Amino acid sequence: MGLLIVGSIALDSVETPFDKVENALGGSTTYISLASSYFTYPIHIVGVVGEDFPAEYIEMLENHEIDTEGLQIIPGGKTFRWGGRYHYDLNVRDTLFTDLNVFENFDPIIPEKSKKNSFVLLGNIVPSLQNKVLDQLENPKFVVCDTMNLWIETTKDDLLDVLKRVDVLIINDSEARLLSNEPNLIKAAKIIQTLGPKYLIIKKGEHGALLFNDTTIFSAPAYPLENIYDPTGAGDSFAGGFIGYLHQTRDLSFENLKRAVIYGSALASFCVEQFSTKGIEYLDKLQIHDRFLEFRELSRFDDDE
Ligand code: AMP
């Protein structure tokens, strides 16, 4: 039973108040698969790049034991490019450009070996393609989905169809408000859960994340980092750590989902410490576990008896 990841693979040009990079490795699939590779195996990615995509990036993914059979390389095509600029307040980001290139005609074809019984992470792509992925699967074991404000605003009906078919939706606070038309996040979560997902995760950037089931809320802190260099991919790294841990443990209880949220938060915290994917390329399991324990200490307190 593998872990299937479908989303974007990109060359990103990113500016922060500290530095900038051009054509660095990015895309949701890239961050998700790298983050999950520290927990589990086999991981199958499905995506598209152009002929200009550096072979060394594919090699790096394969060195993390990520199966790239589902990666389509379009002869003569140009890879999807995205440009973003962060403000002094790193929570604020402007998209400078989105050049879809080969991504415009992306037709996700799921290899035979990933069609049955998979854990699935639907990265942030147009919801009609997320539906197309699900249509090809037989008896998926656990489906986690990410999305963004663009799809909530422009293709809401397709997104609502996807939501009926997923176990977990991961979104950020502003997306939750937009999707539910409700400013209060607790009320927003209740509304979103009526749309399909059994569990909902609302990420709140530097203020942590909330995990909801139908009766309980778990609040995870964010790791208090002094040096944040590039927030790009934090949400995807979170999703990768989350599903990677669940796929490793095969335990879908709410208690284990809480641990998965903390592992997701740990991977997100490593991601933002460096530009592009550098922060999650060279980790080891011990480092990740140590950060998991630090998270526990962050909000542990005793009662007064
Ligand atoms: P995040 O910081 O988690 O929102 O993810 C950033 C990644 O999303 C970047 O590496 C981009 O390449 C990718 N990205 C940006 N816009 C889109 C889009 N419209 N569709 C798919 N991926 C995108």
Residues whose N, C-alpha, C, O or C-beta is under 5 A from the ligand:
A	BS01	AMP	S8 A10 D12 G26 G27 S28 W82 N124 I125 P231 T232 G233 A234 G235 D236
